[in-house]
Amino acid sequence: MATRTFGNGVEEKKGPTFCTFLSPGISNEILKFPQNFQKHILNELSELALLKIKDSSHCSWNIRVHQTGSCIYLKEGWREFLEDHSIGDGEFLIVRYDGRMQFSIQIFDKNHVERVNFPDTETHDKNQTFANNSELNGGEEDYQHYRARENAKQFTSKFPTVAITIGNSSYYAVFPTEWCRKYLPANRYKFLLRNAEDLEGRTWEVNGVPTNDRVMLSAGWAAFLQGNQVKKGDVCWLELESKSKMVAHIIRK
């Protein structure tokens, strides 16, 4: 299945848009931004883009942004976005840029009718947020990944929590926008992180880097995963015990 992209930077009232058709026979691993559309995002380009379904309360998705020469495209997380919304061949998307590397997506079926009803893919308690930082590849690995996420949903806490699914890259993790706004102090993104199961009480200093409205954990995050043998497909439930302390509960796939 492929993505064939048409775009001429057509302006809408709420932001520039382009249309992309899904066709069989070509890879759906990436979403390329049309050349004439790129002018709208060049000045705000960042490592991550935030996608959400237009006028929907569903979870937002963090997708990795790549630039190769004059080509700008989305990769890690894009295929998972398509699969979780059951977007297939013959359907097409209208992608609208809302600014600050945030995009709204409209999905139209093979009859050119907009899809507005989507299954609930995540269930959260009021203080819980699930962040998707992974890319699925199919088969048994996907099943194990899914089971870890389902087990993670059973976790409850009196503290604000966010669940990070470990993907192909262990060097960063992203906190969703709304969770950051609600729970994190402004301009302070340094935490002492410990594994709840570590009897020695070891801690790792983890730094957060603000990217637009999100916070990306970078320095110290990979060391924490390595030190606790966290693997791809595992889920880390992070409890924000205080403004500078977090506890990780690791659900292994």
C-alpha positions as CSV (number, residue, x, y, z in Angstrom):
1,M,0.0,0.0,0.0
2,A,1.3,3.4,-0.9
3,T,0.9,6.9,-0.3
4,R,0.6,9.1,-3.3
5,T,0.6,12.7,-2.3
6,F,-1.0,15.6,-4.1
7,G,-0.4,19.1,-2.7
8,N,0.0,22.7,-3.8
9,G,-0.2,24.5,-0.5
10,V,-3.9,25.2,-0.8
11,E,-4.9,27.6,2.0
12,E,-7.8,26.9,4.2
13,K,-9.2,29.3,6.7
14,K,-7.7,27.3,9.6
15,G,-4.4,26.5,7.9
16,P,-2.8,25.1,4.8
17,T,-3.8,21.6,3.7
18,F,-2.8,18.9,1.3
19,C,-4.4,15.6,0.2
20,T,-2.8,12.1,0.2
21,F,-4.2,9.0,-1.4
22,L,-3.5,5.5,-0.2
23,S,-2.8,3.2,-3.2
24,P,-1.7,-0.5,-3.3
25,G,1.8,-1.5,-4.4
26,I,3.8,1.3,-2.7
27,S,5.1,1.5,0.8
28,N,3.1,3.1,3.6
29,E,6.1,3.5,5.8
30,I,6.3,7.3,5.4
31,L,4.2,10.4,4.6
32,K,6.0,12.9,2.4
33,F,5.1,16.6,2.6
34,P,4.6,18.0,-0.9
35,Q,7.3,20.4,-2.1
36,N,4.9,23.4,-2.3
37,F,3.6,22.6,1.2
38,Q,6.9,22.6,2.9
39,K,7.2,26.3,3.0
40,H,4.5,26.4,5.7
41,I,6.5,24.2,8.1
42,L,10.2,25.1,7.4
43,N,10.4,27.8,10.0
44,E,8.9,25.6,12.7
45,L,10.5,22.3,11.8
46,S,11.3,20.0,14.7
47,E,12.2,16.4,15.3
48,L,8.6,15.4,16.2
49,A,5.2,16.2,14.7
50,L,1.9,15.9,16.6
51,L,-1.0,14.3,14.7
52,K,-4.7,14.1,15.7
53,I,-8.0,13.3,14.1
54,K,-9.8,16.5,13.3
55,D,-12.5,17.5,15.8
56,S,-11.8,14.4,17.8
57,S,-11.0,13.8,21.5
58,H,-8.8,10.8,20.7
59,C,-5.2,10.5,21.7
60,S,-2.7,12.5,19.7
61,W,0.2,10.8,18.1
62,N,3.9,11.8,18.1
63,I,5.5,11.0,14.7
64,R,9.2,11.4,13.9
65,V,10.2,14.0,11.3
66,H,13.0,13.4,8.8
67,Q,14.6,15.7,6.3
68,T,16.7,14.3,3.4
69,G,17.9,17.0,1.0
70,S,14.7,18.8,-0.1
71,C,12.4,16.0,1.1
72,I,10.6,16.3,4.4
73,Y,8.6,13.3,5.6
74,L,7.1,11.5,8.6
75,K,8.3,8.0,9.4
76,E,8.5,6.4,12.9
77,G,4.9,6.2,14.1
78,W,3.2,6.9,10.8
79,R,2.4,3.3,9.9
80,E,1.1,2.7,13.4
81,F,-1.2,5.7,13.0
82,L,-2.6,4.2,9.8
83,E,-3.1,0.8,11.3
84,D,-4.8,2.0,14.5
85,H,-7.3,4.0,12.6
86,S,-7.8,1.1,10.0
87,I,-6.8,3.4,7.1
88,G,-6.4,1.3,4.0
89,D,-6.1,1.3,0.2
90,G,-8.5,3.5,-1.7
91,E,-9.0,5.9,1.2
92,F,-7.5,9.4,1.3
93,L,-6.6,11.9,3.9
94,I,-6.7,15.7,4.1
95,V,-3.8,16.9,6.3
96,R,-4.2,20.4,7.8
97,Y,-1.3,22.3,9.4
98,D,-2.3,23.9,12.7
99,G,1.1,25.4,13.4
100,R,4.0,24.4,15.7
101,M,4.3,21.1,13.9
102,Q,0.8,20.0,14.9
103,F,-1.5,18.5,12.2
104,S,-5.2,17.6,12.0
105,I,-6.2,14.7,9.9
106,Q,-9.5,14.1,8.0
107,I,-10.1,10.5,6.8
108,F,-12.3,9.8,3.8
109,D,-13.4,6.3,2.7
110,K,-13.5,4.8,-0.8
111,N,-16.8,6.5,-1.4
112,H,-15.3,9.9,-0.5
113,V,-17.4,10.0,2.7
114,E,-15.7,11.4,5.7
115,R,-15.2,8.9,8.5
116,V,-16.2,10.3,11.9
117,N,-16.6,7.3,14.2
118,F,-13.5,5.6,15.5
119,P,-13.2,2.7,18.0
120,D,-11.8,3.6,21.4
121,T,-8.2,2.3,21.2
122,E,-7.2,3.5,24.7
123,T,-8.9,3.6,28.0
124,H,-7.6,5.9,30.7
125,D,-8.2,6.9,34.3
126,K,-8.5,10.7,34.7
127,N,-4.9,11.1,35.7
128,Q,-3.5,8.6,33.1
129,T,-2.1,9.2,29.7
130,F,-0.8,6.8,27.1
131,A,2.0,8.0,24.9
132,N,2.8,6.1,21.7
133,N,6.6,6.0,21.1
134,S,6.7,2.7,19.2
135,E,6.4,1.3,15.8
136,L,4.7,-2.1,15.3
137,N,6.0,-4.7,12.8
138,G,3.3,-7.4,12.8
139,G,3.1,-11.0,14.0
140,E,4.1,-12.4,17.4
141,E,6.0,-9.3,18.3
142,D,2.9,-7.1,17.9
143,Y,0.9,-9.5,20.1
144,Q,3.4,-9.3,22.9
145,H,3.5,-5.5,22.5
146,Y,-0.3,-5.4,22.6
147,R,-0.4,-7.6,25.7
148,A,2.1,-5.3,27.6
149,R,-0.1,-2.3,26.8
150,E,-3.2,-4.0,27.9
151,N,-1.6,-5.0,31.2
152,A,-0.4,-1.5,31.6
153,K,-4.0,-0.2,31.5
154,Q,-4.7,-2.0,34.7
155,F,-2.2,0.2,36.6
156,T,-3.7,2.8,38.9
157,S,-2.1,5.5,41.0
158,K,-3.0,8.5,43.1
159,F,-0.4,10.5,41.3
160,P,-0.5,11.8,37.7
161,T,0.8,9.0,35.4
162,V,1.9,8.7,31.8
163,A,2.6,5.4,30.0
164,I,5.6,5.2,27.6
165,T,5.7,2.3,25.1
166,I,9.3,1.6,24.2
167,G,9.8,1.7,20.4
168,N,12.7,1.3,18.0
169,S,14.6,4.2,19.5
170,S,15.5,4.1,23.2
171,Y,17.2,7.5,23.1
172,Y,14.1,9.6,23.7
173,A,10.5,9.5,24.9
174,V,7.7,12.1,24.5
175,F,5.2,13.3,27.0
176,P,1.9,14.2,25.4
177,T,0.9,17.9,25.1
178,E,-2.1,18.0,27.4
179,W,-0.3,16.0,30.1
180,C,2.6,18.4,30.1
181,R,0.3,21.4,30.4
182,K,-1.6,19.9,33.3
183,Y,1.1,18.4,35.4
184,L,4.6,19.7,34.6
185,P,6.0,23.0,36.0
186,A,6.8,25.5,33.3
187,N,10.4,25.5,32.1
188,R,11.6,22.9,34.6
189,Y,12.1,19.5,33.0
190,K,14.7,17.7,35.1
191,F,13.7,14.6,37.1
192,L,15.1,11.9,39.4
193,L,13.7,8.7,38.0
194,R,13.8,5.3,39.8
195,N,12.5,1.9,39.1
196,A,9.8,0.9,41.7
197,E,11.1,-2.6,41.7
198,D,14.7,-1.6,42.4
199,L,15.5,-2.7,46.0
200,E,18.7,-0.6,46.0
201,G,16.8,2.6,45.3
202,R,19.0,3.7,42.4
203,T,18.0,6.9,40.6
204,W,18.8,8.3,37.2
205,E,18.8,12.0,36.4
206,V,16.7,12.5,33.3
207,N,16.4,15.8,31.4
208,G,13.4,16.9,29.4
209,V,13.8,19.0,26.3
210,P,10.8,21.2,25.3
211,T,9.8,20.9,21.7
212,N,6.8,23.1,20.8
213,D,4.2,22.2,23.4
214,R,5.7,18.8,24.3
215,V,8.5,17.6,26.4
216,M,11.0,15.0,25.1
217,L,13.0,13.0,27.6
218,S,16.5,12.6,26.3
219,A,19.6,12.8,28.4
220,G,19.5,10.0,31.0
221,W,16.5,8.2,29.5
222,A,18.5,5.7,27.5
223,A,20.8,5.0,30.6
224,F,17.7,4.3,32.7
225,L,16.3,1.8,30.1
226,Q,19.7,0.1,29.8
227,G,20.2,-0.1,33.6
228,N,16.8,-1.7,34.1
229,Q,16.9,-3.9,31.0
230,V,13.9,-2.4,29.5
231,K,13.3,-3.7,25.9
232,K,11.3,-2.7,22.8
233,G,7.6,-3.4,23.4
234,D,7.8,-2.9,27.2
235,V,5.7,-0.3,28.8
236,C,6.9,2.2,31.5
237,W,4.2,3.7,33.7
238,L,5.7,6.9,35.1
239,E,4.3,8.4,38.3
240,L,4.9,12.0,38.9
241,E,5.4,11.9,42.7
242,S,6.6,15.5,42.9
243,K,7.8,18.3,40.5
244,S,11.2,16.7,40.3
245,K,10.7,13.0,41.2
246,M,9.3,10.2,39.1
247,V,8.8,6.4,39.7
248,A,8.7,3.9,36.9
249,H,6.6,0.8,36.9
250,I,7.9,-1.5,34.1
251,I,5.4,-3.8,32.4
252,R,7.4,-6.2,30.3
253,K,6.0,-7.7,27.1
